[in-house]
Amino acid sequence: MSQAITIKHSDSPAEGRYEARVEGRDGMGKLTYSRISPTKIVAEHTIVDDSLRGTGVATALVERLVADARSNDVKVVPQCSFVVAQYERHPEWSDVMEA
């Protein structure tokens, strides 16, 4: 049985972040980015509290980033090593990822 992951997104002209929580568990996962233009962001860091490791939170954060980038016609420059690794596993994200 998988636990529900809730992701909140906050965005400003300079930066943004995704915060994820898992129902019934303490801790949080975060993915942060900086905006280098109205249509390009740099995915900088993905951080998950130890209490949530292995729950799929980090992957869910990157999947949400990709979905939002597609919806908003934004390109993502993957700087975070986790985002880079996920992109290598998902070549179908090449429409939004800019290596």
Beta strands, then each sheet from edge to edge (+ up, - down):
strand 1: 5-11
strand 2: 15-22
strand 3: 29-37
strand 4: 40-48
strand 5: 75-78
sheet 1: 1+ 2- 3+ 4- 5-
end
